[in-house]
Amino acid sequence: MRPSTRLIHAPLTPCPAARTVSPPVQRGSTVLFDSHADFLRAGRGEYPGITYGTDRLPQQRMLEEALQDLERAALTRVFPSGISAISETLMAFVQAGDHVLVCDNAYGPTTRFCREVLGKFGVRCDAVPPDVGADITQFLRPETRLVFLESPGSITFEIQDIPAVTAEARRRRIVTVLDNTWATPLFLDPFALGVDVVIQSVTKYICGHSDLLMGSVSVNADHAQTLADFYACREIYASPEDCALALRGLKTLDVRMRAHQASALAVASGLAGHPLVDMVLHPALPSHPQHDRWKRDFRGSSGLFAITLKKEYPDDALGRFLDSLQLFGIGYSWGGFMSLATTGRPARRFGGPLQDRTLIRLNIGLEDPQDLLDDLRQGLDRLAE
Ligand SMILES: Cc1ncc(COP(=O)(O)O)c(C=O)c1O
């Protein structure tokens, strides 16, 4: 063989696989078949193996299987971000002429996708109150096909009465979807509460290290075929490296979630008595308006909550507070090891005590909670100056 051929076909002897504790990452587009007969089988959809890079390479399959098992789902598929998992789900389960309801505390881009993209294709979308329960019936129309919940909402933290909503939806064969990113499968089992489709922004707690974007969709048996077919048609696959990192994140999810839970509760309780702080929006505190629902349905709480202040402050004063924090980064997203702080004034369609209020949202990371509390207290002193 001449040099160019030798370069392409080296090494001529395959290297034996090593049983490393963490599985090797396999990247690829072309996947070789052993024979022309296998190639023809793949064309007929009868080949049992992996046919191409978009056919979910091993890392993706391992991650999906691990999540499916954790969620106790009939089927799980992963997507390149949380928002792509959400938009693909909405496209998979609705069609022109359908009506969709979205809780008013859902992640902003979820609502925006419903209104701006689904709206363009003849799907009508309306909001329901962030604490909706059996009163969902007031908002249903004969053509309502899907109800999208996020509980607690990741900005304002209201909790929906999930079993009451799913009971009404089931009676009418309406699909219920829950964004369960805040609780993760460890702290809430949505399928046991009657939910049909469960979303995770894997980007947050499952990854845990703020170094990738990914989302997952898990479904019960009634909806497995729809998800599998839509996924196969769209071929929006996830990168093997990101799947490997998400799999690694899963190994420590349980210990990290317990640490986030304990630290966030310590910080939230510490802030509750501060003279500048008004509300502490944390579902596991008895002062939370839907605390009883949280106690009934959830097995734990995570590291994300918000506070309001007794006075409203202009942005430059809020900036004095945020910029003075030594341990909290200022940035989007949450669920990682590093504490973050952001501000927001969420739009409210249904009024309530958060109307026109500034929220300071805190992602409590894995630092010592006393250090975090000291940092927030010195920041609040700056705000009061
Ligand atoms: C509750 C919730 N769901 C979904 C998403 C979207 O996830 P991603 O950032 O992976 O697109 C976010 C992002 O902040 C979120 O907060």
The ligand as an SDF file (V2000), in Angstrom:
LIG
                    3D

 16 16  0  0  0  0  0  0  0  0999 V2000
  -37.4660   26.0140   34.2200 C   0  0  0  0  0  0  0  0  0  0  0  0
  -36.6060   26.0380   33.0020 C   0  0  0  0  0  0  0  0  0  0  0  0
  -36.8950   25.1980   32.0000 N   0  0  0  0  0  0  0  0  0  0  0  0
  -36.1710   25.1770   30.8720 C   0  0  0  0  0  0  0  0  0  0  0  0
  -35.0950   26.0290   30.6960 C   0  0  0  0  0  0  0  0  0  0  0  0
  -34.3200   25.9900   29.4170 C   0  0  0  0  0  0  0  0  0  0  0  0
  -33.1650   25.2630   29.5820 O   0  0  0  0  0  0  0  0  0  0  0  0
  -31.8730   25.4770   28.6550 P   0  0  0  0  0  0  0  0  0  0  0  0
  -31.1330   26.6400   29.2350 O   0  0  0  0  0  0  0  0  0  0  0  0
  -31.1750   24.1730   28.7940 O   0  0  0  0  0  0  0  0  0  0  0  0
  -32.3540   25.7290   27.2640 O   0  0  0  0  0  0  0  0  0  0  0  0
  -34.7400   26.9110   31.7200 C   0  0  0  0  0  0  0  0  0  0  0  0
  -33.5760   27.7860   31.5660 C   0  0  0  0  0  0  0  0  0  0  0  0
  -33.2740   28.6410   32.3640 O   0  0  0  0  0  0  0  0  0  0  0  0
  -35.5250   26.9290   32.9020 C   0  0  0  0  0  0  0  0  0  0  0  0
  -35.2490   27.7610   33.9160 O   0  0  0  0  0  0  0  0  0  0  0  0
  1  2  1  0
  2  3  1  0
  2 15  2  0
  3  4  2  0
  4  5  1  0
  5  6  1  0
  5 12  2  0
  6  7  1  0
  7  8  1  0
  8  9  2  0
  8 10  1  0
  8 11  1  0
 12 13  1  0
 12 15  1  0
 13 14  2  0
 15 16  1  0
M  END
$$$$
